[in-house]
Amino acid sequence: MPPVTVGDVVFGGECPFALIAGPCVIESERQVSELAARLADTTRRLGVPFIFKASFDKANRTSGRSFRGPGPSEGLRILAAVKSSLKVPMLTDIHEVSQAERAAEVADVLQIPAFLCRQTDLLIAAAKTGRVVNIKKGQFLAPDDVKHAVAKVVDAGNPRVIITERGTSFGYHNLIVDMRAFPMMRALGVPVVFDVTHSLQLPGGGDGVTAGLAQFIEPLASAGVGAGVDGVFLEVHDDPPRAKSDAQNALRLDLLEPLLNRLMAIDAIVKRTEVRARG
């Protein structure tokens, strides 16, 4: 599998897993700046490759009354300030073709939301920016179905693609994660990231908001790393009950370091075993 690089961060190639982490949405410039600084400090101390993520607009909230974020102009200004201050790579998601070039001026990775992963024009617009494109696998897709979304980006001239698993719909208000999906998608020749916290959502299960099961972050993340993923995606918040989006499935900031220590230990065993198996 050819690795995908984002600055000094490498996905794939049997490198240690990289972390994509941050709040679901930009709540304020101060909140994002302080959280990003603490995430950067923790990952640097532990030696975990890190990309900061945050959304400037959550266009797919359950209710029209839900908080969406500051919007593209203010949101991208805030992300640019964080990136300049901390010197960390940046990921944000886009929902419309018109947002691609503008977001690419700030973000190193453009993320395609799961519900939009088959939107051809959006995928092509993201590809043409030359930025890494992270495609969230739709909750309605089988693992091998994502090859068509990958092909749209590659055929547009951009081979820098990552696939992110974020759970599969299972009845009403529930998601499951099939651990077989990780080796199946890696067999397509692209790095695979596991979005642990979104996989613990209970979509629409909170009467107008998305409920979640954050108490299962550790076992689910451990299982994914054990299955050999190239990256882990976590929504992290300093005070999840007060988060304006995805409050019930976000990881509390003070739990990040012990979780990363556990995942690093698992990852070292898995990657060492894979190298030995090929040798």
C-alpha positions, 0 to 999 in steps of 0.5 A, spaced: 500 500 500 503 506 498 502 511 503 499 518 503 503 523 507 500 530 510 506 534 511 510 529 516 504 525 518 504 518 514 498 514 513 499 507 511 506 503 509 506 500 515 507 506 519 504 507 526 497 509 526 496 517 525 491 521 529 486 525 527 482 529 532 479 535 534 472 538 536 466 536 532 464 543 530 468 550 531 464 553 537 468 559 538 476 561 536 478 561 544 475 554 544 478 551 538 485 554 539 485 552 546 483 545 545 488 544 539 494 547 543 492 541 548 491 536 543 498 538 539 502 538 546 499 531 548 501 528 541 508 531 541 509 528 548 507 521 546 510 521 539 503 520 535 503 523 528 497 528 529 492 532 524 487 537 527 480 537 525 474 541 526 468 543 522 466 550 520 459 548 518 455 542 520 450 542 514 447 535 516 445 536 523 439 532 525 434 539 526 434 545 523 435 549 530 441 545 531 448 549 532 452 549 525 458 553 526 461 560 524 460 558 517 466 558 511 469 565 512 469 566 519 471 558 520 476 558 515 479 564 518 479 561 525 482 554 522 488 558 519 490 562 525 490 555 529 494 552 523 499 558 523 500 558 531 501 551 532 504 548 526 499 542 525 496 539 519 489 541 518 482 537 516 476 540 515 470 537 511 466 540 505 459 540 503 458 544 496 463 544 490 464 552 491 467 550 498 473 546 495 478 551 493 477 556 499 477 550 504 484 548 500 487 554 502 487 552 509 486 545 510 491 540 508 486 534 508 479 535 505 474 531 508 467 528 504 462 527 509 459 520 509 452 522 506 455 525 500 461 520 499 457 518 492 457 526 490 461 526 484 462 533 483 464 534 490 469 529 490 472 531 483 472 538 486 476 536 492 480 532 488 482 538 483 485 542 489 491 537 490 489 536 497 489 529 500 481 527 500 479 523 506 472 520 504 468 518 509 464 511 507 457 512 507 453 508 513 449 505 507 455 502 503 459 495 503 466 496 504 468 494 497 463 499 494 468 505 496 472 503 490 468 507 486 468 513 490 476 512 490 476 512 483 472 518 482 478 522 485 484 518 482 481 519 475 480 526 476 488 526 477 489 526 485 491 519 488 492 522 495 486 518 498 484 516 504 478 512 506 474 513 513 470 508 516 464 511 521 459 505 522 454 502 518 446 503 519 443 497 523 436 498 524 433 504 527 438 509 531 444 505 531 450 503 527 455 497 528 462 496 525 464 490 522 472 489 523 472 485 517 471 492 513 478 494 515 482 489 511 477 489 506 478 496 504 485 496 505 486 491 500 483 496 495 490 500 496 488 506 500 490 507 507 484 506 512 482 510 518 477 508 523 472 514 526 471 511 532 467 516 535 462 517 530 461 510 529 458 510 536 453 515 534 445 513 535 443 517 529 437 521 530 436 517 537 435 524 541 429 527 539 432 532 534 439 531 536 444 525 535 445 521 541 451 517 542 455 511 547 462 515 548 463 509 554 465 504 548 470 509 545 476 505 548 474 498 546 472 500 539 478 504 538 482 498 541 479 493 536 480 497 530 487 498 531 488 491 533 485 490 526 490 494 523 487 501 521 492 506 519 489 512 523 484 513 528 479 519 528 476 522 534 472 527 536 475 530 543 472 536 547 474 539 554 467 538 556 463 534 552 456 535 556 456 542 553 459 540 546 454 544 541 455 538 537 456 530 538 456 531 545 454 524 547 459 520 543 465 525 544 471 523 548 473 527 554 480 531 553 483 528 559 481 521 557 485 522 551 492 520 553 491 514 557 487 511 550 493 513 546 498 509 550 493 503 550 492 504 542 500 505 541 501 498 545 496 495 540 499 498 534 506 496 535 504 489 536 500 489 530 504 492 525 510 488 527 506 482 526 505 484 519 512 485 517 514 479 520 508 475 516 511 478 510 518 477 511 
